[in-house]
């Protein structure tokens, strides 16, 4: 694997995560630069995406890079039967870095092993989403002033939700207490609970989602039930609206509480929550730009430099 690739959040140490948060803060102040001038960023999205693709492409453009790639695999040679290996090796001839989203778990790891060009995993199936995790960490740090000793409530699709899997692994360094709120069909997979026990991460499981349940939350991380992950649509219909956050549920929550969501939302956050000062999901999405600028520069081995700033 190219040693600068970002395939899983486990590629980052605690010190590296804090360094990346600092870099993201730099880019929030200085979002436009020529740090990647002359570089070509390839965005290969084998699975639909709006926020992740656009924020990576905006990050590349703001850094002065040029962007190639696709958002619809039907328009590529993969629709003719070209293998992932051949696609990656072909694109590697044209680009300095590949940002890839794929529907298969492990696809990003595989891609990093068949090319000399660094790979950034923009989501592989229900497995990992490390760039989302970095913007989540940056959002948590900005709103709480720390990453240490927080009560983090994860709500909804904890079975297929790659964002919550990555966040759980990232927080192993910061002594959190996790609350897993999910119906039986979507509860946190056993492998991640084993991981928590191995890393001495405290967690509590719930099936109820009430004002009382979330009263002690510092971070309330909502997720949508992902229709595209279900093979049984009857099961999806049973669970899709099981947890809905409404504004009245926030009345007695902690003043520092912030609500995060990787977006897009469907029905899991009522629109009356949007105007609540504890709602932070749109700012969280904006933070994705700064976190991804930091990731692109870091993976390409380019340091923040004042001479690049405009």
C-alpha positions as CSV (number, residue, x, y, z in Angstrom):
1,X,0.0,0.0,0.0
2,X,1.2,3.5,-0.7
3,X,2.2,4.7,2.7
4,X,0.5,8.1,2.3
5,X,-2.9,6.6,1.4
6,X,-5.9,7.2,3.7
7,X,-7.8,4.0,3.7
8,X,-9.0,3.7,7.3
9,X,-9.1,6.1,10.2
10,X,-6.9,3.6,12.0
11,X,-4.1,4.8,9.7
12,X,-4.0,7.9,11.9
13,X,-2.5,8.1,15.4
14,X,-3.9,10.4,18.1
15,X,-1.2,12.9,17.3
16,X,-1.9,12.7,13.6
17,X,-5.6,13.3,14.2
18,X,-4.9,16.4,16.3
19,X,-2.4,17.6,13.6
20,X,-5.2,17.2,11.0
21,X,-7.6,19.1,13.1
22,X,-5.1,21.9,13.3
23,X,-4.6,21.8,9.6
24,X,-8.4,22.0,9.0
25,X,-8.5,25.0,11.2
26,X,-5.8,26.6,9.1
27,X,-7.8,26.0,5.9
28,X,-11.0,27.4,7.5
29,X,-9.1,30.7,7.9
30,X,-7.3,30.3,4.5
31,X,-9.6,28.2,2.3
32,X,-8.1,29.5,-1.0
33,X,-4.5,28.7,-1.9
34,X,-2.2,27.4,-4.7
35,X,-0.9,24.6,-2.5
36,X,-1.9,21.9,-5.1
37,X,-1.2,24.0,-8.2
38,X,-0.1,21.6,-11.0
39,X,-1.6,18.6,-9.3
40,X,-4.4,16.5,-10.7
41,X,-7.0,14.9,-8.4
42,X,-9.1,12.0,-9.7
43,X,-12.5,11.5,-8.1
44,X,-13.8,8.0,-8.8
45,X,-17.3,7.6,-7.4
46,X,-18.7,4.1,-8.1
47,X,-21.6,4.9,-5.7
48,X,-23.8,8.0,-5.6
49,X,-22.6,10.9,-3.5
50,X,-23.3,14.6,-3.3
51,X,-21.6,16.2,-0.3
52,X,-18.5,14.0,-0.3
53,X,-17.8,14.3,-4.0
54,X,-18.5,18.0,-4.2
55,X,-16.6,18.9,-1.1
56,X,-13.5,16.9,-2.3
57,X,-13.8,18.6,-5.7
58,X,-14.3,22.0,-4.2
59,X,-11.3,21.4,-1.9
60,X,-9.1,20.5,-4.9
61,X,-10.3,23.5,-6.8
62,X,-9.7,25.9,-3.9
63,X,-6.2,24.5,-3.6
64,X,-5.4,25.1,-7.2
65,X,-5.6,21.5,-8.4
66,X,-7.4,20.3,-11.5
67,X,-10.1,17.6,-11.2
68,X,-10.9,14.6,-13.4
69,X,-13.1,11.6,-12.7
70,X,-16.7,10.4,-12.8
71,X,-19.8,10.3,-10.6
72,X,-21.6,7.7,-12.7
73,X,-19.8,4.3,-13.2
74,X,-22.3,3.5,-16.0
75,X,-20.5,6.1,-18.1
76,X,-17.1,4.4,-17.7
77,X,-15.5,1.2,-19.0
78,X,-16.5,-0.6,-15.8
79,X,-19.9,-0.9,-17.4
80,X,-18.1,-2.9,-20.2
81,X,-16.6,-5.3,-17.7
82,X,-13.3,-3.5,-16.9
83,X,-12.0,-4.7,-13.5
84,X,-11.4,-2.3,-10.6
85,X,-7.7,-3.1,-10.8
86,X,-7.5,-2.0,-14.4
87,X,-9.5,1.1,-13.8
88,X,-7.3,2.2,-10.9
89,X,-4.0,1.4,-12.8
90,X,-5.3,3.3,-15.9
91,X,-6.4,6.4,-13.9
92,X,-3.0,6.3,-12.0
93,X,-1.4,7.3,-15.3
94,X,-3.2,10.6,-15.3
95,X,-3.6,11.7,-11.7
96,X,-1.4,12.5,-8.6
97,X,-4.0,11.2,-6.2
98,X,-7.3,9.2,-6.4
99,X,-10.3,9.9,-4.2
100,X,-12.6,6.8,-4.5
101,X,-16.0,5.8,-3.2
102,X,-17.0,2.2,-3.9
103,X,-19.9,0.0,-2.8
104,X,-17.7,-3.0,-1.9
105,X,-16.1,-3.2,1.5
106,X,-12.3,-3.3,1.2
107,X,-12.2,-1.7,-2.3
108,X,-10.1,1.2,-1.1
109,X,-7.6,-1.1,0.5
110,X,-7.4,-3.2,-2.7
111,X,-7.0,0.0,-4.8
112,X,-4.1,1.2,-2.6
113,X,-2.3,-2.1,-3.1
114,X,-2.4,-2.1,-6.9
115,X,-1.1,1.5,-7.6
116,X,1.7,3.8,-6.6
117,X,-0.7,6.8,-6.5
118,X,-2.1,7.6,-3.0
119,X,-5.7,6.6,-2.5
120,X,-8.2,8.4,-0.3
121,X,-11.1,6.3,0.8
122,X,-14.3,8.3,0.3
123,X,-16.4,5.4,1.6
124,X,-16.3,1.7,0.9
125,X,-19.6,-0.1,1.5
126,X,-20.6,-0.3,5.1
127,X,-16.9,-0.3,6.2
128,X,-15.1,3.0,6.5
129,X,-15.4,6.7,5.7
130,X,-12.2,8.3,7.1
131,X,-12.6,11.8,5.6
132,X,-16.1,12.0,7.1
133,X,-14.5,11.1,10.4
134,X,-12.0,13.8,10.2
135,X,-14.7,16.5,9.6
136,X,-16.7,14.9,12.4
137,X,-13.7,15.2,14.8
138,X,-13.1,18.8,13.7
139,X,-16.8,19.6,14.3
140,X,-16.7,18.0,17.7
141,X,-13.6,19.8,18.7
142,X,-14.9,23.1,17.4
143,X,-18.2,22.8,19.3
144,X,-16.9,21.2,22.5
145,X,-13.4,22.6,22.8
146,X,-12.0,19.1,23.4
147,X,-12.3,15.5,22.2
148,X,-11.8,14.1,25.7
149,X,-14.3,12.4,28.0
150,X,-17.4,13.1,25.9
151,X,-20.8,11.4,25.9
152,X,-21.5,10.6,22.3
153,X,-24.9,9.2,21.3
154,X,-25.1,7.3,18.0
155,X,-28.6,7.0,16.7
156,X,-30.3,5.0,13.9
157,X,-28.5,2.8,11.4
158,X,-25.5,1.5,13.4
159,X,-25.3,-1.8,11.4
160,X,-24.5,-0.3,8.0
161,X,-23.5,3.2,9.0
162,X,-19.8,3.5,8.0
163,X,-19.6,7.0,9.4
164,X,-20.4,5.7,13.0
165,X,-18.0,2.8,12.6
166,X,-15.2,5.1,11.7
167,X,-16.0,7.6,14.4
168,X,-16.1,4.9,17.0
169,X,-12.6,3.8,16.0
170,X,-11.2,7.3,15.9
171,X,-12.5,8.2,19.4
172,X,-10.6,5.3,21.0
173,X,-7.8,7.8,21.9
174,X,-10.1,10.2,23.7
175,X,-11.9,8.2,26.5
176,X,-15.5,8.6,25.3
177,X,-18.6,7.0,26.6
178,X,-20.8,5.9,23.7
179,X,-24.5,5.3,23.7
180,X,-25.7,3.1,20.9
181,X,-29.4,3.8,20.1
182,X,-30.8,1.4,17.4
183,X,-33.5,-1.1,16.8
184,X,-32.6,-4.7,17.0
185,X,-32.3,-5.0,13.2
186,X,-29.8,-2.1,13.0
187,X,-27.8,-2.4,16.2
188,X,-24.0,-2.0,16.3
189,X,-22.3,-5.1,14.9
190,X,-20.7,-7.4,17.4
191,X,-17.2,-6.8,15.8
192,X,-17.4,-3.1,16.8
193,X,-18.5,-3.9,20.3
194,X,-15.6,-6.3,20.6
195,X,-13.4,-3.5,19.4
196,X,-14.8,-1.2,22.2
197,X,-14.0,-3.8,24.8
198,X,-10.5,-4.4,23.5
199,X,-9.9,-0.6,23.5
200,X,-11.5,0.0,26.9
201,X,-14.2,2.1,25.4
202,X,-17.3,2.3,27.5
203,X,-20.6,1.8,25.7
204,X,-24.3,1.5,26.6
205,X,-27.0,0.1,24.3
206,X,-30.5,1.4,24.1
207,X,-33.6,0.7,22.0
208,X,-35.6,3.7,23.3
209,X,-35.1,7.2,21.9
210,X,-36.7,9.7,24.2
211,X,-35.9,13.1,25.8
212,X,-34.8,11.3,28.9
213,X,-32.5,8.9,27.0
214,X,-30.5,11.8,25.4
215,X,-30.5,14.2,28.4
216,X,-26.7,13.7,29.1
217,X,-25.5,13.8,25.5
218,X,-22.6,16.1,24.5
219,X,-22.9,15.0,20.9
220,X,-26.0,13.5,19.3
221,X,-25.0,11.8,16.1
222,X,-28.1,11.0,14.0
223,X,-28.0,8.7,10.9
224,X,-30.4,7.9,8.2
225,X,-31.6,4.3,7.6
226,X,-29.9,3.5,4.4
227,X,-32.3,1.9,2.0
228,X,-29.5,1.0,-0.5
229,X,-27.9,-1.3,2.1
230,X,-31.1,-3.5,2.5
231,X,-31.7,-6.6,0.5
232,X,-35.1,-7.0,2.3
233,X,-37.2,-3.9,1.6
234,X,-39.9,-5.1,4.1
235,X,-37.2,-4.9,6.8
236,X,-36.4,-1.4,5.6
237,X,-40.0,-0.3,5.8
238,X,-40.2,-1.6,9.4
239,X,-37.3,0.4,10.6
240,X,-37.0,3.5,8.4
241,X,-39.0,5.9,10.7
242,X,-38.3,4.2,14.1
243,X,-36.4,7.2,15.5
244,X,-37.2,10.8,14.7
245,X,-35.6,13.7,16.5
246,X,-38.1,16.5,17.2
247,X,-37.3,20.0,18.6
248,X,-39.3,19.4,21.8
249,X,-37.0,16.5,22.7
250,X,-34.1,19.0,23.1
251,X,-35.7,21.2,25.7
252,X,-33.8,19.7,28.7
253,X,-30.6,18.6,27.0
254,X,-27.2,20.0,27.9
255,X,-26.4,23.5,26.7
256,X,-23.3,22.3,25.0
257,X,-25.1,19.6,23.0
258,X,-24.6,19.7,19.3
259,X,-26.5,17.5,16.8
260,X,-24.5,16.0,14.0
261,X,-25.6,14.1,10.9
262,X,-23.5,13.0,7.9
263,X,-26.4,13.8,5.6
264,X,-28.5,13.4,3.5
265,X,-31.3,13.1,6.0
266,X,-34.7,11.6,5.2
267,X,-37.1,11.7,8.2
268,X,-34.8,11.2,11.2
269,X,-34.5,14.9,12.0
270,X,-37.7,16.9,11.9
271,X,-37.4,20.3,10.1
272,X,-38.3,22.1,13.3
273,X,-34.9,21.2,14.7
274,X,-33.1,23.2,12.0
275,X,-33.5,26.5,13.8
276,X,-32.4,25.2,17.1
277,X,-28.9,26.5,18.1
278,X,-27.9,22.9,19.0
279,X,-28.4,21.8,15.4
280,X,-24.9,21.7,13.8
281,X,-25.3,19.4,10.8
282,X,-25.1,22.0,8.0
283,X,-22.0,23.6,9.6
284,X,-20.6,20.1,9.9
285,X,-21.0,19.7,6.2
286,X,-19.2,23.0,5.6
287,X,-16.4,21.8,7.8
288,X,-15.9,18.9,5.4
289,X,-14.3,21.3,2.9
290,X,-11.6,22.3,5.4
291,X,-11.0,18.8,6.6
292,X,-10.7,17.5,3.0
293,X,-8.3,20.3,2.0
294,X,-6.1,19.2,4.9
295,X,-6.4,15.5,3.8
296,X,-5.4,16.2,0.2
297,X,-2.4,18.3,1.2
298,X,-1.3,15.8,3.8
299,X,-1.6,12.7,1.5
300,X,0.4,14.5,-1.2
301,X,3.0,15.5,1.4
302,X,2.4,19.2,1.0
303,X,2.7,21.4,4.1
304,X,0.6,24.4,4.8
305,X,2.6,27.3,3.7
306,X,1.9,31.0,4.0
307,X,3.4,31.6,0.6
308,X,0.5,29.8,-1.0
309,X,-2.2,31.9,0.6
310,X,-4.1,34.4,-1.3
